[in-house]
Amino acid sequence: MTSKKRTSPGYQLYELFSSMRFAIGLLTILAIASVIGTVLKQNEPYPNYAFEFGPFWFKAFEDLGLYDVYHSAWFLTILTFLVTSTTLCIVRNGPGFVHEMRAFREKASDNSLAAMKHSQELALTLDEPAALALLQRLGMRYKRREREDGSVVLAAKKGAANKLGYFFAHIAMVVICIGGLLDGNLPLKLGELAGKIVPETRDLPQSQIPAQSRLTAANLSFRGNVTIAENKSADVIFLNSGNGYLVQDLPFIVTLKKFHVDYYSNGMPKLFASDIVVTDKQSGKETPATIKVNHPLIIDGVAIYQASFGDGGSPLQLRAWNLAAPQLAPVDIKGVSLAAQPLKANGKDYQLEFGELRVFNVENMGKAPEGAKSMGQRMQDAREVKQDSKSLKNIGPSVTFKLRDSQGQAREFMHYMAPMEQEGALYQVAGVRSEVSQPFQFLRIPLDDQLKIDSFMRLRAALNNPAWYDDIVKRTTAKALQGNAISPAMQQQFATSVRWVLARFSQGGFNALEQFLDQKVPADKRQAIAQTYIKILQGTIIDVMAVAQEKAGLAPWPQDAKHYRFLLDSLVAISGFNDYTAPVYLELSGFDQVQASGLQMTRSPGKSLVYMGSLLLVIGIILMFYIREVRLWLVLRSGRVRVAMSSNRHNRDLDRDFAQVVDTLEGRKAEGGEA
């Protein structure tokens, strides 16, 4: 090749792309990218990443394409360059490898043979048949050449398949990368770059998604998810794409007939499966099947996996307690999980947005943090209901919902339906939070003998009704006077204190009392006065309940430890309602469960190529590392034999093999085997 051609830009690019250093550099970048793609969860909705990383790093990672590494433009570009580089490497070095595999080097000169590390001339005569027998025992193929000086060269070799290992390894890389390009859906990426495919960012029904955000059933490769409720169908899946999504049309319709789920004794799912019917859109052929985890259905080149399960939109029955007007009876309302509906409360309009109904809940109620105790915590100590309860298993059905006001502000709630037992008492549990990033703060509402919250709500209504305070204060003062807890001279002062504590507590619970102590009482006297307030509440709450029962025309509240504990628990719950900040309390009273199955559907035309490439790579590695190429030259002359040996790996095995050949030949001389 002329020097002018070697310096041309085209030749320089050819040299670069076909060089091993270039390929190794690309492989290193791909390895780093693969680590990132493994550590960082891929194809999550963008708000999840923004919440986790913050605005700065979210934007940086987005620009780098780290949220979908394996389908990013730079990753597919590197794969393309690696295919090109490896292919050029095969084209460039392949002929030399083939020639090397086929060549016996029978024309090697005496000088080159003598220069080998493993070379020795023996003073003996070896006839050709004996030499061929030796080569045959060694399992070598050979080629004979007779020189002009009369000497005979037997050039032998074995392990030529070692060179095939390089071919298999390089071809494997090409095949795997092509499979990666196919599954990376290069045409889709090109369509997005050209502006022909645009992810949809609006929350629209799938039937209204514009054509530029839809992919036909002929799309080369996809991986997406869809949730199907029982007795419902789907013929599309949704693909996360940047800060939006794409709708992928399927060549068939999937109908969920029945969903099955079994649980372990600790409440964890043991098995979940879907009975589905797949209907071909063109032929109408129906294919019934049951899909389980790790047992997908493959049809029309699309694999349908069982990925998850959840709620499918279940009808709900609820009782709405008006917290601003606690004297009102609860109102029955109906709703559907995963749906939204208007709600009017106290003259204001709200949007009630139901989340998922979970029929089976496995919860672990942890210990409360240690530290200084608030008045509410001291109240809990007084009623001997410990916060650090034992771990719970299944605590029954729950529903989440958001209550959004006219300004768009919302708080999220999680309400459990089944009674929860704690230290021998039963409670209804309700959680609330104002931000998704916050944990739920839970209320524990004590249940009465009928396992209802009606008695608690009646007690709360009485405590928030100042018109009944005169009767309540009168009863409490009379009992204190009768029990010699106060003197007649203190009667009026005690009655005033009881009224003030009731009013202050009804306005803000324990926090309101604590704020007063912090603002008006010296620090050294706060604890003693706080204990006094607690004792007043503990005594007065009995009379509050008595008045509530009497006004409702019900039997007197039983005077025993169990029912007194109910009253003390109610004080804590009533105080907690000040942080609940909702116009109504929605009590889940019933539901009709509709289950849904989460299916993942994938079309991976490159999967078979990746598997085949992986097999070729394994074969190539075995050939390269476990098969050793060995060459042996025997130069036969009268009274002399030149023995030379080489291998692609110079190690102790070669030293041993060479020594064995020399020992064999010298052994023939010692035995008088000269011909």
C-alpha positions as CSV (number, residue, x, y, z in Angstrom):
1,M,0.0,0.0,0.0
2,T,1.4,3.4,-1.0
3,S,2.4,5.9,1.7
4,K,0.0,8.4,0.2
5,K,-3.0,6.1,0.7
6,R,-1.9,5.4,4.3
7,T,-2.1,9.1,5.1
8,S,-5.5,9.6,3.6
9,P,-8.4,10.6,6.0
10,G,-10.4,7.5,4.9
11,Y,-7.5,5.1,5.7
12,Q,-6.9,6.9,9.1
13,L,-10.6,6.4,10.0
14,Y,-10.3,2.8,8.9
15,E,-7.3,2.3,11.2
16,L,-9.1,4.0,14.1
17,F,-12.3,2.1,13.8
18,S,-10.6,-1.3,13.3
19,S,-8.1,-0.8,16.2
20,M,-8.4,-2.8,19.4
21,R,-7.9,0.3,21.5
22,F,-10.9,2.0,20.0
23,A,-13.1,-1.1,20.6
24,I,-11.8,-1.4,24.2
25,G,-12.6,2.2,24.8
26,L,-16.2,1.8,23.6
27,L,-16.6,-1.4,25.7
28,T,-15.4,0.5,28.8
29,I,-18.0,3.3,28.2
30,L,-20.7,0.7,27.7
31,A,-19.6,-1.1,30.9
32,I,-19.9,2.1,32.9
33,A,-23.3,2.9,31.3
34,S,-24.5,-0.6,32.2
35,V,-23.5,-0.1,35.8
36,I,-25.5,3.2,35.8
37,G,-28.5,1.5,34.2
38,T,-28.4,-1.2,36.8
39,V,-28.0,1.0,39.9
40,L,-30.4,3.7,38.7
41,K,-33.9,2.4,38.2
42,Q,-34.9,2.9,34.6
43,N,-38.0,4.3,32.9
44,E,-39.6,5.7,36.0
45,P,-42.0,8.7,35.7
46,Y,-40.0,11.9,35.6
47,P,-41.7,13.3,38.8
48,N,-40.2,10.4,40.7
49,Y,-36.7,11.4,39.6
50,A,-37.3,15.1,40.3
51,F,-38.4,14.3,43.8
52,E,-35.5,12.0,44.5
53,F,-32.6,14.0,43.1
54,G,-33.8,17.6,43.3
55,P,-34.1,20.1,40.4
56,F,-30.3,20.5,39.7
57,W,-29.3,16.9,39.5
58,F,-32.6,15.9,37.9
59,K,-31.9,18.2,35.0
60,A,-28.2,17.1,34.7
61,F,-29.2,13.4,34.6
62,E,-32.0,14.1,32.2
63,D,-29.5,15.8,29.8
64,L,-27.3,12.8,30.0
65,G,-30.1,10.4,29.3
66,L,-29.5,8.4,32.5
67,Y,-33.2,7.7,33.1
68,D,-33.4,5.4,30.0
69,V,-29.7,4.5,29.5
70,Y,-30.3,1.5,27.2
71,H,-32.5,3.4,24.8
72,S,-30.6,6.7,24.9
73,A,-29.2,8.2,21.7
74,W,-25.6,8.1,22.9
75,F,-25.9,4.5,24.1
76,L,-27.3,3.3,20.7
77,T,-24.6,5.4,18.9
78,I,-21.9,3.7,20.9
79,L,-23.4,0.3,20.1
80,T,-23.4,1.2,16.4
81,F,-19.8,2.3,16.5
82,L,-18.9,-0.9,18.4
83,V,-20.6,-3.0,15.7
84,T,-18.7,-1.1,13.1
85,S,-15.4,-1.3,14.9
86,T,-15.7,-5.0,15.7
87,T,-16.8,-5.8,12.1
88,L,-13.8,-3.9,10.7
89,C,-11.6,-5.7,13.1
90,I,-12.8,-9.1,11.8
91,V,-12.4,-8.0,8.2
92,R,-9.0,-6.6,8.9
93,N,-7.5,-9.4,10.9
94,G,-9.7,-12.3,9.7
95,P,-7.7,-13.3,6.7
96,G,-4.5,-13.4,8.7
97,F,-6.1,-15.6,11.3
98,V,-7.5,-18.0,8.7
99,H,-4.1,-18.2,7.0
100,E,-2.4,-18.8,10.4
101,M,-4.9,-21.6,11.2
102,R,-4.3,-23.3,7.9
103,A,-0.5,-22.8,7.8
104,F,1.9,-25.5,9.0
105,R,5.0,-23.3,8.6
106,E,6.8,-26.2,6.9
107,K,9.2,-23.8,5.2
108,A,10.7,-22.6,8.4
109,S,14.5,-22.3,8.1
110,D,17.1,-23.9,10.3
111,N,18.1,-20.5,11.7
112,S,14.5,-19.6,12.7
113,L,14.0,-23.0,14.3
114,A,17.3,-22.8,16.2
115,A,16.3,-19.4,17.5
116,M,13.2,-20.7,19.2
117,K,13.3,-21.0,23.0
118,H,12.3,-24.6,22.9
119,S,14.7,-26.0,20.3
120,Q,17.3,-28.7,20.5
121,E,19.4,-30.7,18.0
122,L,19.8,-34.4,19.0
123,A,22.6,-36.6,17.8
124,L,20.5,-39.6,16.7
125,T,19.0,-41.0,13.6
126,L,15.2,-41.0,13.4
127,D,13.4,-42.6,10.5
128,E,10.3,-41.0,9.1
129,P,7.8,-43.7,10.0
130,A,8.9,-43.5,13.6
131,A,8.6,-39.7,13.5
132,L,5.1,-40.0,12.1
133,A,4.1,-42.5,14.7
134,L,5.3,-40.0,17.4
135,L,3.2,-37.2,15.9
136,Q,0.2,-39.5,15.7
137,R,0.5,-40.4,19.4
138,L,0.7,-36.7,20.2
139,G,-2.6,-36.1,18.3
140,M,-1.0,-33.7,15.8
141,R,-1.7,-33.1,12.2
142,Y,1.3,-32.6,10.0
143,K,2.7,-31.5,6.7
144,R,5.9,-33.0,5.1
145,R,8.4,-31.1,3.1
146,E,11.6,-32.4,1.6
147,R,14.5,-29.9,1.3
148,E,17.1,-29.6,-1.4
149,D,19.8,-30.8,1.0
150,G,17.9,-34.1,1.5
151,S,16.6,-33.3,5.0
152,V,12.9,-33.9,5.7
153,V,10.8,-31.3,7.6
154,L,7.7,-32.6,9.5
155,A,5.7,-29.5,10.6
156,A,3.0,-30.6,12.9
157,K,0.4,-28.7,15.0
158,K,-2.7,-29.2,17.2
159,G,-5.1,-26.8,18.9
160,A,-5.7,-24.7,15.8
161,A,-9.3,-24.2,17.1
162,N,-7.8,-21.7,19.5
163,K,-7.9,-19.2,16.8
164,L,-11.6,-19.8,16.2
165,G,-12.1,-18.5,19.8
166,Y,-11.1,-15.0,18.5
167,F,-13.6,-15.3,15.7
168,F,-16.4,-16.5,18.0
169,A,-15.7,-13.8,20.6
170,H,-15.6,-10.9,18.0
171,I,-18.6,-12.2,16.1
172,A,-20.4,-12.6,19.5
173,M,-19.9,-8.9,20.2
174,V,-21.3,-8.0,16.8
175,V,-24.3,-10.2,17.3
176,I,-25.0,-9.0,20.8
177,C,-24.7,-5.3,19.8
178,I,-27.1,-5.9,16.9
179,G,-29.6,-7.5,19.3
180,G,-29.2,-4.5,21.6
181,L,-29.8,-2.1,18.7
182,L,-33.0,-4.0,17.7
183,D,-34.3,-4.0,21.3
184,G,-33.2,-0.4,21.7
185,N,-35.7,0.5,18.9
186,L,-33.4,2.6,16.9
187,P,-36.1,3.6,14.4
188,L,-38.2,5.0,17.3
189,K,-35.3,7.1,18.5
190,L,-34.8,8.4,15.0
191,G,-38.5,9.2,14.7
192,E,-38.3,11.2,18.0
193,L,-35.2,13.1,16.8
194,A,-37.0,13.9,13.5
195,G,-40.1,15.1,15.4
196,K,-42.4,12.5,13.9
197,I,-43.0,10.9,17.2
198,V,-43.8,13.2,20.2
199,P,-44.5,11.9,23.7
200,E,-47.8,13.0,25.2
201,T,-47.6,14.9,28.5
202,R,-51.3,15.5,29.1
203,D,-53.6,13.3,31.1
204,L,-56.0,12.2,28.3
205,P,-58.1,9.1,27.7
206,Q,-56.1,6.8,25.4
207,S,-58.7,7.1,22.7
208,Q,-57.9,10.8,22.4
209,I,-54.2,10.5,22.2
210,P,-53.0,12.1,18.9
211,A,-51.4,10.0,16.2
212,Q,-48.0,11.5,16.8
213,S,-48.0,9.9,20.2
214,R,-49.2,6.5,19.1
215,L,-47.1,3.6,17.9
216,T,-48.5,1.0,15.5
217,A,-48.6,-2.7,16.2
218,A,-45.7,-3.0,13.7
219,N,-43.4,-1.2,16.0
220,L,-40.1,-3.1,16.1
221,S,-39.5,-3.3,19.9
222,F,-41.4,-2.2,23.0
223,R,-41.7,-2.8,26.7
224,G,-44.7,-1.3,28.5
225,N,-47.4,-1.9,31.2
226,V,-51.1,-1.9,31.5
227,T,-53.5,-2.5,34.4
228,I,-56.7,-4.4,33.5
229,A,-59.7,-4.8,35.9
230,E,-61.6,-8.0,36.0
231,N,-64.0,-8.5,33.0
232,K,-62.3,-5.5,31.3
233,S,-60.1,-5.5,28.2
234,A,-57.1,-3.6,26.8
235,D,-55.6,-3.4,23.4
236,V,-52.8,-0.8,24.1
237,I,-50.0,-0.4,26.6
238,F,-48.3,2.7,27.8
239,L,-44.6,3.4,27.4
240,N,-42.7,5.9,29.5
241,S,-40.9,8.3,27.3
242,G,-39.0,11.2,28.8
243,N,-41.4,13.5,30.7
244,G,-44.4,12.0,28.9
245,Y,-45.7,8.7,27.5
246,L,-46.4,6.9,24.2
247,V,-49.4,4.7,23.5
248,Q,-48.4,1.4,21.9
249,D,-51.1,-0.4,19.9
250,L,-51.2,-4.2,20.3
251,P,-52.0,-6.7,17.5
252,F,-54.6,-8.3,19.9
253,I,-57.0,-7.6,22.7
254,V,-56.3,-8.9,26.2
255,T,-59.4,-9.5,28.5
256,L,-58.9,-10.3,32.2
257,K,-61.5,-12.9,33.2
258,K,-60.4,-13.6,36.7
259,F,-57.5,-12.7,39.0
260,H,-56.2,-15.1,41.7
261,V,-54.0,-14.2,44.7
262,D,-52.9,-16.4,47.6
263,Y,-51.1,-15.3,50.7
264,Y,-48.6,-16.7,53.2
265,S,-49.6,-16.9,56.8
266,N,-47.7,-13.6,57.5
267,G,-49.8,-11.8,54.9
268,M,-47.3,-11.6,52.1
269,P,-48.5,-12.6,48.6
270,K,-47.5,-16.1,47.7
271,L,-49.0,-16.6,44.3
272,F,-50.9,-14.3,41.9
273,A,-52.1,-15.3,38.5
274,S,-54.4,-14.0,35.8
275,D,-56.9,-15.9,33.7
276,I,-56.9,-14.0,30.4
277,V,-58.3,-14.4,26.9
278,V,-56.2,-13.0,24.0
279,T,-58.2,-12.1,20.9
280,D,-56.4,-11.5,17.6
281,K,-57.7,-8.3,16.0
282,Q,-57.5,-9.6,12.4
283,S,-58.6,-13.2,12.7
284,G,-60.7,-13.0,15.8
285,K,-59.0,-16.1,17.2
286,E,-59.3,-16.4,20.9
287,T,-56.4,-17.8,23.0
288,P,-57.3,-18.5,26.7
289,A,-54.3,-18.8,29.1
290,T,-53.3,-18.4,32.7
291,I,-50.3,-16.2,33.4
292,K,-48.2,-16.6,36.5
293,V,-45.1,-14.9,37.7
294,N,-42.1,-16.2,35.6
295,H,-44.6,-18.1,33.4
296,P,-45.4,-15.6,30.6
297,L,-47.6,-16.1,27.5
298,I,-45.8,-15.5,24.2
299,I,-48.2,-14.7,21.3
300,D,-47.5,-13.0,18.0
301,G,-43.9,-12.3,19.1
302,V,-45.2,-10.4,22.2
303,A,-44.4,-11.8,25.7
304,I,-47.1,-11.1,28.3
305,Y,-45.8,-11.2,31.9
306,Q,-47.6,-11.1,35.2
307,A,-46.1,-8.1,36.8
308,S,-48.3,-6.8,39.6
309,F,-51.8,-6.6,40.9
310,G,-54.0,-4.0,42.6
311,D,-57.4,-2.4,42.7
312,G,-59.6,-2.2,39.6
313,G,-62.0,0.5,40.7
314,S,-64.2,-0.9,43.5
315,P,-67.5,0.5,44.6
316,L,-67.2,2.0,48.1
317,Q,-69.7,2.8,50.9
318,L,-68.7,5.5,53.4
319,R,-70.2,7.4,56.3
320,A,-69.4,11.1,56.3
321,W,-69.1,12.7,59.7
322,N,-69.2,16.5,59.7
323,L,-66.3,17.6,61.9
324,A,-67.3,21.3,61.9
325,A,-70.9,20.4,63.0
326,P,-70.4,17.3,65.2
327,Q,-73.9,17.3,66.4
328,L,-75.1,16.2,63.0
329,A,-75.7,12.6,62.2
330,P,-73.4,10.9,59.6
331,V,-74.4,10.9,56.0
332,D,-74.0,7.8,53.8
333,I,-72.2,8.5,50.5
334,K,-71.0,6.2,47.7
335,G,-67.9,6.3,45.6
336,V,-65.6,4.3,43.4
337,S,-61.9,3.8,44.1
338,L,-59.5,5.3,41.6
339,A,-62.1,7.8,40.6
340,A,-63.0,11.4,41.6
341,Q,-66.3,13.0,42.5
342,P,-67.5,16.4,43.9
343,L,-68.2,16.8,47.6
344,K,-69.9,19.7,49.3
345,A,-69.3,20.3,53.0
346,N,-70.3,23.3,55.2
347,G,-71.1,25.4,52.1
348,K,-67.8,24.8,50.4
349,D,-67.0,22.7,47.3
350,Y,-64.3,20.0,47.4
351,Q,-63.1,17.4,45.0
352,L,-62.9,13.9,46.5
353,E,-60.2,11.9,44.7
354,F,-60.2,8.2,45.7
355,G,-57.0,6.2,45.5
356,E,-56.5,2.5,45.7
357,L,-58.6,0.1,47.8
358,R,-56.3,-2.4,49.5
359,V,-58.2,-5.3,51.0
360,F,-55.1,-6.9,52.5
361,N,-52.6,-4.8,54.4
362,V,-49.4,-5.9,56.1
363,E,-48.2,-3.2,58.4
364,N,-45.5,-2.9,61.1
365,M,-46.3,-0.3,63.6
366,G,-42.9,0.9,65.0
367,K,-41.9,2.4,68.3
368,A,-42.4,6.1,69.1
369,P,-39.1,8.1,69.3
370,E,-37.7,8.6,72.7
371,G,-37.3,12.1,74.1
372,A,-39.1,14.8,76.0
373,K,-42.8,14.0,76.4
374,S,-45.5,16.4,75.4
375,M,-48.8,16.7,77.3
376,G,-50.5,14.4,74.8
377,Q,-47.8,11.7,75.5
378,R,-48.2,12.1,79.2
379,M,-51.9,11.6,78.7
380,Q,-51.1,8.4,76.9
381,D,-49.0,7.3,79.8
382,A,-51.8,8.1,82.2
383,R,-54.2,5.8,80.3
384,E,-51.5,3.1,80.0
385,V,-51.8,2.6,76.3
386,K,-48.2,2.3,75.0
387,Q,-47.1,3.8,71.7
388,D,-44.4,1.1,71.2
389,S,-46.9,-1.6,70.3
390,K,-46.0,-5.0,69.0
391,S,-45.7,-5.4,65.2
392,L,-48.9,-6.0,63.4
393,K,-49.6,-8.3,60.5
394,N,-52.7,-8.0,58.3
395,I,-54.8,-5.1,59.6
396,G,-57.5,-5.4,57.0
397,P,-58.9,-3.2,54.2
398,S,-57.9,0.4,53.7
399,V,-58.6,3.1,51.2
400,T,-56.6,6.2,50.3
401,F,-58.2,9.5,49.1
402,K,-57.4,13.2,48.6
403,L,-59.7,16.0,49.5
404,R,-58.9,19.0,47.3
405,D,-60.4,22.5,48.0
406,S,-61.4,25.1,45.4
407,Q,-57.8,26.5,45.4
408,G,-56.4,23.2,44.4
409,Q,-54.8,22.4,47.8
410,A,-55.2,18.8,48.9
411,R,-54.5,16.6,51.8
412,E,-54.1,12.9,51.5
413,F,-55.8,10.4,53.8
414,M,-55.5,6.7,54.5
415,H,-58.4,5.1,56.4
416,Y,-58.5,1.5,57.6
417,M,-61.8,-0.3,57.9
418,A,-61.2,-3.2,60.3
419,P,-60.6,-2.7,64.0
420,M,-57.0,-2.7,65.1
421,E,-56.1,-4.2,68.4
422,Q,-53.6,-2.5,70.6
423,E,-52.9,-3.5,74.2
424,G,-56.2,-5.2,74.5
425,A,-58.3,-2.3,73.1
426,L,-59.8,-1.9,69.6
427,Y,-59.3,1.2,67.4
428,Q,-60.2,2.5,64.0
429,V,-57.1,3.9,62.4
430,A,-56.9,6.9,60.1
431,G,-53.8,8.6,58.6
432,V,-53.3,12.0,57.1
433,R,-50.5,13.9,55.4
434,S,-50.2,17.2,53.5
435,E,-47.3,16.2,51.2
436,V,-46.5,13.0,49.4
437,S,-42.9,13.2,50.8
438,Q,-44.2,13.0,54.3
439,P,-45.2,9.9,56.3
440,F,-48.8,9.5,57.3
441,Q,-49.6,10.7,60.8
442,F,-52.2,8.3,62.3
443,L,-55.2,8.8,64.5
444,R,-56.4,5.9,66.7
445,I,-60.1,6.3,67.3
446,P,-61.4,4.0,70.1
447,L,-64.3,1.8,69.3
448,D,-67.3,1.2,71.5
449,D,-68.9,-2.2,72.5
450,Q,-70.6,-2.3,69.0
451,L,-67.1,-1.8,67.4
452,K,-68.3,1.5,66.0
453,I,-67.0,5.1,66.4
454,D,-70.5,6.5,67.1
455,S,-69.8,6.8,70.9
456,F,-66.6,8.6,70.2
457,M,-68.2,11.0,67.8
458,R,-71.0,11.6,70.4
459,L,-68.4,12.3,73.1
460,R,-66.5,14.7,70.7
461,A,-69.8,16.5,69.9
462,A,-70.5,17.0,73.6
463,L,-67.0,18.3,74.3
464,N,-67.4,20.8,71.5
465,N,-70.8,22.0,72.7
466,P,-70.4,25.0,75.1
467,A,-74.1,24.9,75.8
468,W,-73.7,21.7,77.8
469,Y,-70.7,23.0,79.9
470,D,-72.9,24.2,82.8
471,D,-74.3,20.8,83.3
472,I,-70.9,19.1,82.9
473,V,-69.1,21.5,85.3
474,K,-71.9,21.2,87.8
475,R,-71.5,17.4,87.9
476,T,-67.7,17.5,88.0
477,T,-67.7,20.1,90.8
478,A,-70.2,18.2,92.9
479,K,-68.2,14.9,92.7
480,A,-65.0,16.7,93.6
481,L,-66.7,18.3,96.6
482,Q,-68.3,15.1,97.6
483,G,-65.0,13.3,97.4
484,N,-63.2,16.0,99.5
485,A,-61.0,16.8,96.5
486,I,-61.8,20.5,97.0
487,S,-63.2,22.6,99.9
488,P,-66.5,24.5,99.7
489,A,-64.5,27.7,99.5
490,M,-62.7,26.5,96.3
491,Q,-65.9,25.4,94.6
492,Q,-66.4,28.4,92.4
493,Q,-62.7,28.6,91.5
494,F,-62.6,24.9,90.6
495,A,-65.7,25.2,88.5
496,T,-64.2,28.1,86.6
497,S,-61.0,26.1,86.0
498,V,-63.0,23.1,84.8
499,R,-64.9,25.3,82.3
500,W,-61.7,26.9,81.1
501,V,-59.9,23.6,80.6
502,L,-62.8,22.2,78.7
503,A,-63.1,25.3,76.4
504,R,-59.3,25.4,75.9
505,F,-59.1,21.7,75.1
506,S,-62.0,21.8,72.7
507,Q,-60.4,24.6,70.8
508,G,-57.0,23.0,70.2
509,G,-56.5,19.9,72.3
510,F,-53.3,19.3,74.3
511,N,-51.4,21.7,72.1
512,A,-53.6,24.5,73.1
513,L,-53.1,23.8,76.8
514,E,-49.3,23.5,76.2
515,Q,-49.2,26.8,74.4
516,F,-50.9,28.5,77.3
517,L,-48.4,27.0,79.7
518,D,-45.5,28.1,77.6
519,Q,-46.8,31.6,77.4
520,K,-48.2,32.3,80.8
521,V,-46.6,29.9,83.3
522,P,-43.0,29.9,84.6
523,A,-41.0,27.0,83.4
524,D,-40.5,25.5,86.9
525,K,-44.2,25.2,87.5
526,R,-45.4,24.0,84.1
527,Q,-45.1,20.3,84.8
528,A,-47.2,20.5,88.0
529,I,-49.9,22.6,86.4
530,A,-49.9,20.3,83.3
531,Q,-50.6,17.3,85.6
532,T,-53.4,19.3,87.2
533,Y,-55.0,19.9,83.8
534,I,-54.7,16.3,82.9
535,K,-56.4,15.2,86.2
536,I,-59.2,17.7,85.5
537,L,-59.7,16.2,82.0
538,Q,-59.5,12.7,83.4
539,G,-62.3,13.4,85.9
540,T,-64.4,15.7,83.7
541,I,-64.5,13.4,80.7
542,I,-66.7,10.9,82.6
543,D,-69.3,13.7,83.1
544,V,-69.0,14.8,79.5
545,M,-69.9,11.2,78.4
546,A,-72.7,11.0,80.9
547,V,-74.3,14.2,79.5
548,A,-73.8,13.0,75.9
549,Q,-75.5,9.7,76.7
550,E,-78.3,11.4,78.5
551,K,-78.9,14.0,75.7
552,A,-79.0,11.1,73.2
553,G,-81.5,9.2,75.2
554,L,-79.1,6.3,75.8
555,A,-78.3,4.2,78.8
556,P,-75.6,5.6,81.2
557,W,-72.0,4.9,80.3
558,P,-70.7,1.9,82.2
559,Q,-68.4,2.7,85.1
560,D,-65.6,0.2,84.7
561,A,-61.9,0.1,83.7
562,K,-62.6,-0.9,80.1
563,H,-65.0,2.0,79.4
564,Y,-62.9,4.5,81.4
565,R,-60.0,3.6,79.2
566,F,-62.2,4.3,76.2
567,L,-62.8,7.8,77.5
568,L,-59.0,8.4,78.1
569,D,-58.3,7.1,74.6
570,S,-60.9,9.5,73.3
571,L,-59.2,12.5,74.8
572,V,-56.0,11.6,72.8
573,A,-58.0,11.1,69.6
574,I,-60.0,14.3,70.0
575,S,-56.8,16.2,70.5
576,G,-55.4,14.5,67.4
577,F,-58.3,15.7,65.3
578,N,-57.0,19.2,65.5
579,D,-54.2,18.1,63.1
580,Y,-56.6,16.2,60.9
581,T,-57.8,19.5,59.3
582,A,-60.6,18.2,57.1
583,P,-64.3,19.2,57.0
584,V,-65.5,15.7,57.2
585,Y,-64.3,12.3,58.5
586,L,-65.0,9.6,55.9
587,E,-65.5,6.2,57.5
588,L,-65.2,3.2,55.2
589,S,-68.2,1.1,56.0
590,G,-68.2,-1.3,53.0
591,F,-67.0,-2.1,49.5
592,D,-67.4,-4.5,46.6
593,Q,-63.9,-5.5,45.6
594,V,-62.9,-5.4,41.9
595,Q,-59.4,-6.7,41.3
596,A,-57.0,-5.7,38.6
597,S,-53.9,-7.3,37.1
598,G,-50.8,-5.5,36.1
599,L,-49.4,-6.9,32.9
600,Q,-46.1,-6.1,31.3
601,M,-45.9,-6.8,27.5
602,T,-42.6,-6.8,25.6
603,R,-41.5,-7.4,22.1
604,S,-37.8,-8.1,21.9
605,P,-36.7,-9.2,18.5
606,G,-33.1,-8.8,19.6
607,K,-33.4,-11.2,22.5
608,S,-32.7,-14.3,20.4
609,L,-29.6,-12.6,18.9
610,V,-28.4,-11.7,22.4
611,Y,-28.8,-15.3,23.5
612,M,-27.0,-16.6,20.4
613,G,-24.3,-14.0,20.8
614,S,-23.9,-15.0,24.5
615,L,-23.5,-18.6,23.5
616,L,-20.9,-17.7,20.8
617,L,-19.1,-15.6,23.4
618,V,-19.0,-18.6,25.9
619,I,-17.7,-20.9,23.1
620,G,-15.1,-18.3,22.1
621,I,-13.8,-17.9,25.7
622,I,-13.6,-21.7,26.1
623,L,-11.6,-22.0,22.8
624,M,-9.3,-19.2,23.7
625,F,-8.6,-20.1,27.3
626,Y,-8.9,-23.9,27.4
627,I,-7.5,-24.9,24.0
628,R,-3.7,-24.4,23.6
629,E,-2.2,-24.2,20.1
630,V,1.1,-26.2,19.9
631,R,3.4,-26.5,16.9
632,L,6.2,-29.1,16.6
633,W,8.9,-29.3,14.0
634,L,11.1,-32.3,13.4
635,V,13.9,-31.9,10.9
636,L,15.3,-35.3,10.0
637,R,18.9,-35.7,8.9
638,S,21.3,-38.6,8.9
639,G,22.5,-38.9,12.4
640,R,20.8,-35.7,13.6
641,V,17.3,-34.5,14.5
642,R,16.3,-30.9,15.1
643,V,13.3,-30.7,17.5
644,A,11.6,-27.3,17.9
645,M,8.3,-26.5,19.6
646,S,6.2,-23.4,20.1
647,S,2.8,-22.4,21.5
648,N,0.6,-19.4,21.7
649,R,1.0,-19.5,25.5
650,H,4.5,-20.0,26.9
651,N,4.1,-21.6,30.2
652,R,5.1,-24.7,32.2
653,D,2.9,-26.9,30.0
654,L,5.1,-26.1,27.0
655,D,8.3,-26.8,29.0
656,R,6.8,-30.2,30.0
657,D,5.7,-31.1,26.5
658,F,9.0,-30.2,25.0
659,A,10.9,-32.2,27.6
660,Q,8.7,-35.2,27.0
661,V,9.3,-35.2,23.3
662,V,13.1,-34.9,23.8
663,D,13.0,-37.6,26.4
664,T,11.0,-39.9,24.1
665,L,13.5,-39.4,21.2
666,E,16.6,-39.8,23.5
667,G,14.9,-42.9,25.0
668,R,14.8,-44.4,21.5
669,K,18.5,-43.8,21.1
670,A,19.3,-45.4,24.5
671,E,17.2,-48.4,23.5
672,G,19.2,-48.7,20.3
673,G,16.2,-47.6,18.2
674,E,18.3,-45.9,15.6
675,A,17.4,-46.8,12.1
